[in-house]
Amino acid sequence: MNDLMKVSSNPHIRSKTGTSSIMLSVVIALLPAAGFGIYNFGPRALMLIAVTIASTVLTELIFELICKKKITIGDYSAVVTGLLLALNLPPSVPWWVGVVGGVFAILVVKMLFGGLGQNFMNPALGARCFLLISFTSLMTNFDCDAYTGATPLANLKSGAQVNILDMVIGRTAGTIGETSMIAIVIGACFLILIGVIDLRIPGSYIVSFVIFVCIFGGHGTDWAYISAQLAGGGLMLGAFFMATDYVTRPITKRGQYLFGVILGILTGIFRIFGPSAEGVSYAIIIGNLLVPLIEKWTLPKAFGKGGEKA
């Protein structure tokens, strides 16, 4: 009897789209950003991407073999985690940082909480924040063969001038996958067109962030400043590829809008009032922790229990 599954009453809606096809679509959508990162930063970026993906896949495989669980690396979720984590790493970090982050993402954030579908935060972002706390100097050093000096967002925060066109194209310092706004948007458009994601979370995230910056940024509706804030850092990568994670986002439509607004406000607070020029990773993780409350507030009531008749 313990092996019997508990299911809700029928009817049940089945979809031909499985986890593996969704994850493979995300991998394909991230290829423009990954490809530009390799072009922008050279072979070292390719090595970091390969090492980080290998660490996430092998960690999941070894854990499942030791615990005698079903092997799930074929669903590509570990590949997506490794690729997203690698794209959030500076190209100058040692290769072992990617390995440590990959092991932490899969073992601590994902597998110890039950595997795919049970993790309470995005594994790639959880690992990035862990690395930022543990290896701050390495994770905030963006000097490489192609670029030296601070990132555009850091320059913007200090009051220096930035080249917005370079930020949009990606000819700037930063992490491997966050520099090219164009490459990220191309991948995001692909996911939107095939129906993997929609604009509820990214749209409300970006709009609420822009409103917050206009009110509290000290530059009013200076669109050059706003454009630099949007193109810089990991905002676009986070909005389209990590905030939309099926597992750690709200399931209700109203909850998804609220989730996006919370992320926009938190990112604005971290960027405008915090010591760092970034803030996307911490904003999304805090948002992930608030998801149970968001769903509780936005879950519609059944008819007869306070809900309205459809």
C-alpha positions in Angstrom: 0.0 0.0 0.0 2.9 2.4 0.6 3.8 2.2 -3.0 0.4 3.4 -4.2 0.4 6.9 -5.6 -2.1 9.5 -4.4 -3.6 11.4 -7.3 -6.4 14.0 -7.6 -9.8 13.2 -9.1 -10.1 13.1 -12.9 -10.0 14.5 -15.5 -6.3 14.7 -15.9 -4.6 16.8 -18.6 -1.5 15.3 -20.2 1.1 17.1 -22.2 3.4 15.7 -24.8 6.1 18.1 -23.6 8.4 16.4 -21.1 11.1 17.7 -18.8 13.9 16.6 -21.1 12.4 18.5 -24.1 11.9 21.7 -22.0 15.4 21.5 -20.6 16.9 20.9 -24.0 15.1 23.9 -25.3 16.6 26.0 -22.5 20.1 24.7 -23.4 19.5 25.7 -27.0 18.2 29.2 -26.0 21.3 29.7 -23.9 23.7 28.9 -26.8 23.8 32.5 -28.2 24.8 33.9 -24.8 27.3 31.1 -24.3 28.7 31.4 -27.8 29.2 35.1 -27.4 30.8 34.6 -24.0 33.3 32.2 -25.6 33.9 34.7 -28.5 34.2 37.6 -26.1 36.5 36.0 -23.5 38.3 33.2 -25.4 39.0 29.5 -24.8 39.1 30.0 -21.0 35.3 30.7 -21.1 34.8 27.4 -23.0 36.9 25.5 -20.5 34.9 26.9 -17.6 31.6 26.1 -19.2 32.7 22.5 -20.0 34.1 21.9 -16.5 31.1 23.3 -14.7 28.6 21.3 -16.7 30.7 18.2 -16.2 30.7 18.8 -12.4 26.9 19.1 -12.2 26.2 16.1 -14.4 28.7 13.9 -12.6 27.5 15.0 -9.1 24.0 14.1 -9.9 25.0 10.7 -11.4 27.3 9.8 -8.5 24.7 10.8 -5.9 22.0 8.6 -7.6 24.4 5.7 -8.0 25.4 5.8 -4.3 21.8 6.2 -3.1 20.5 3.7 -5.6 18.0 6.1 -7.1 16.7 6.4 -10.6 19.3 8.0 -13.0 17.9 11.3 -14.1 20.8 13.0 -15.9 19.0 12.3 -19.2 16.4 15.0 -18.4 19.2 17.6 -19.0 18.3 19.6 -15.9 21.8 19.1 -14.5 23.2 20.4 -17.9 21.0 23.5 -17.6 22.1 24.1 -14.0 25.8 23.7 -15.0 25.4 26.0 -18.0 23.6 28.7 -16.1 26.1 28.6 -13.3 29.0 28.8 -15.8 27.4 31.8 -17.5 27.3 33.5 -14.1 31.0 33.1 -13.5 33.7 35.6 -14.3 36.1 34.3 -17.0 39.0 34.8 -14.7 38.0 32.4 -11.9 40.1 29.2 -11.5 38.5 26.0 -13.0 38.0 24.5 -9.5 35.6 27.3 -8.6 33.2 26.0 -11.2 33.6 22.5 -9.8 32.8 23.6 -6.3 29.8 25.6 -7.4 28.5 22.7 -9.6 28.8 20.2 -6.7 27.1 22.6 -4.3 24.3 23.4 -6.8 23.4 19.8 -7.4 24.2 18.1 -4.1 23.1 20.7 -1.6 20.5 22.8 -3.3 18.9 20.1 -5.5 19.5 16.4 -4.5 19.5 16.8 -0.7 16.0 18.3 -1.0 14.6 15.5 -3.1 15.9 16.2 -6.6 14.2 18.0 -9.5 10.9 19.6 -8.5 11.8 19.6 -4.8 14.5 22.3 -4.6 13.3 25.6 -2.9 15.6 27.9 -4.8 17.3 28.0 -8.2 20.3 25.7 -7.9 22.6 27.8 -10.2 21.8 31.0 -8.3 22.1 29.3 -5.0 25.6 28.1 -6.0 26.6 31.5 -7.3 25.6 33.2 -4.1 27.5 30.5 -2.2 30.6 31.2 -4.3 30.2 35.0 -3.9 30.2 34.5 -0.1 33.0 31.9 0.0 35.3 33.3 -2.7 34.4 37.0 -2.9 37.7 38.3 -4.4 37.7 35.6 -7.1 34.0 36.1 -8.0 34.3 39.9 -8.2 37.5 40.0 -10.2 36.5 40.6 -13.9 40.0 41.3 -15.2 40.9 39.0 -18.1 42.9 39.1 -21.4 40.1 41.0 -23.1 39.1 43.5 -20.5 40.5 45.1 -17.3 38.9 47.3 -14.7 35.4 47.5 -13.3 32.2 46.4 -14.9 29.9 48.9 -16.6 27.5 48.7 -13.7 30.2 49.4 -11.2 31.3 52.4 -13.3 27.7 53.6 -13.5 27.3 53.4 -9.7 30.4 55.4 -9.2 29.1 58.1 -11.5 31.4 57.4 -14.5 30.2 57.4 -18.1 29.5 54.0 -19.8 29.1 53.0 -23.4 25.5 51.7 -23.8 26.1 50.3 -27.2 29.0 48.2 -26.0 26.8 47.0 -23.1 24.0 46.0 -25.5 26.3 44.2 -27.8 28.4 42.7 -25.0 31.9 44.2 -25.6 32.4 44.7 -21.8 33.7 43.1 -18.7 31.4 40.9 -16.7 30.5 37.2 -16.3 30.7 34.9 -19.2 27.0 35.0 -20.2 25.6 38.3 -18.9 27.4 40.8 -21.1 25.5 40.5 -24.4 21.9 41.8 -24.0 21.3 40.9 -27.7 22.3 37.3 -27.3 20.2 36.8 -24.2 17.1 38.4 -25.8 17.5 36.2 -28.9 17.5 33.1 -26.6 14.5 34.4 -24.6 12.5 35.1 -27.8 13.1 31.5 -28.8 11.7 30.2 -25.5 8.7 32.6 -25.8 7.9 31.5 -29.4 7.9 27.8 -28.6 5.9 28.4 -25.4 8.4 27.3 -22.8 8.1 30.7 -21.0 5.9 33.7 -21.1 6.2 37.4 -20.3 4.4 37.4 -17.0 7.4 37.2 -14.8 10.1 38.8 -17.0 7.7 41.6 -18.0 6.6 42.5 -14.5 10.2 42.2 -13.3 11.6 44.6 -15.9 8.7 47.1 -15.7 8.7 47.2 -11.9 12.5 47.6 -11.9 12.4 50.5 -14.4 9.7 52.3 -12.3 11.8 51.8 -9.2 14.9 53.2 -10.9 12.9 56.2 -12.2 11.7 57.0 -8.7 14.7 56.3 -6.6 17.7 56.2 -9.0 18.3 59.9 -8.8 18.2 60.3 -12.6 14.5 60.5 -13.1 13.4 59.3 -16.6 16.9 59.5 -18.0 16.6 56.7 -20.6 20.3 56.5 -21.1 20.8 55.6 -17.4 17.8 53.3 -17.4 19.1 51.5 -20.6 22.5 51.0 -19.0 20.8 49.5 -15.9 18.8 47.1 -18.1 21.7 46.1 -20.3 24.3 45.8 -17.5 24.8 42.9 -15.1 22.6 39.8 -15.0 19.2 41.4 -15.1 18.2 40.0 -18.5 19.7 36.6 -17.9 18.0 36.4 -14.5 14.7 37.7 -15.7 14.3 35.3 -18.7 16.2 32.2 -17.7 16.3 32.0 -13.9 13.2 33.8 -12.5 11.1 31.7 -14.9 12.3 28.4 -13.5 9.3 26.1 -13.3 10.2 24.7 -9.9 10.9 27.9 -8.0 8.4 30.3 -9.4 4.7 30.6 -8.3 2.2 28.5 -10.1 -0.6 31.0 -10.0 -0.9 33.7 -12.7 -1.4 36.5 -10.2 1.4 35.1 -8.1 3.8 35.2 -11.1 3.0 38.9 -11.6 3.5 39.6 -7.9 6.7 37.6 -8.0 8.1 39.7 -10.9 7.2 42.9 -9.1 9.0 41.7 -5.9 12.1 40.8 -7.9 12.1 44.2 -9.6 11.8 46.1 -6.3 14.5 44.0 -4.6 16.9 44.3 -7.5 16.4 48.1 -7.5 17.0 48.2 -3.7 20.2 46.2 -4.0 21.5 48.2 -6.9 20.5 51.7 -5.9 21.0 51.5 -2.1 23.3 48.5 -1.6 27.1 48.5 -1.7 27.2 46.3 -4.8 26.2 47.4 -8.4 24.5 44.0 -8.9 21.7 42.3 -7.0 19.8 40.0 -9.4 21.0 36.8 -7.8 20.1 37.7 -4.3 16.8 39.2 -5.4 15.7 36.0 -7.2 16.8 33.8 -4.2 14.8 35.9 -1.8 11.9 35.8 -4.2 12.2 32.0 -4.3 11.9 31.9 -0.5 8.7 34.0 -0.7 7.0 31.8 -3.2 5.0 29.7 -0.7 3.6 32.9 0.8 2.9 34.3 -2.7 1.0 31.2 -3.7 -0.9 31.2 -0.4 -2.0 34.8 -1.0 -2.9 34.3 -4.7 -4.3 30.8 -4.8 -8.0 31.1 -6.0 -10.6 29.8 -3.6 -12.9 27.0 -4.7 -16.5 27.8 -5.5 -18.6 27.3 -2.3 -15.6 28.2 -0.1 -15.5 31.9 -0.8 -14.6 31.7 -4.5 -16.8 33.1 -7.3 -18.6 30.9 -9.8 -16.8 30.7 -13.1 
